[in-house]
Amino acid sequence: MAGMGWLLAVFLHQPMVWAGDLPLRDSQGIVHNFSEFQGKWVLVNYWATWCTPCLEEIPELVRFHAEHKETDAVVVGINREDLDWEALIFFINEVGINYPVWTSPPSAQTVLGPVTGLPTSFLISPQGEVVARQMGKVSKAMLERFIARQRDIRADD
């Protein structure tokens, strides 16, 4: 994790079209969009149950979501496997995931950008802009530092 930084150059301040985001389903079959979280930071984390680094970062994402969901940020997990919902729900409960989990078929390209390996996370600003992409694990501290820096940058604008 040390030395891994957010990849900003390609994604910095690319507007995300909230109305055009791709609808994804949750375990109850309800269709969701990222625009549901407009006004908050949204960490969109693409992952799979077989992915060791994905499993290693889940506790960090759980802590981050628990501390921020009521105020300024949320995590949305996007599972990239062909699992039936019963198996996925069992896994979510087993590892204690407390954030929304939606599903998406595996693809190298997503509405947010490329996903060429797992885990891959995208950070969406409260204004709906993809401001960062990280391939590899993220931590709660990494997220909090990055968001604080983005707030400082925006305050200077």
Disulfide bonds with the S-S distance in Angstrom:
Cys51-Cys54 2.32
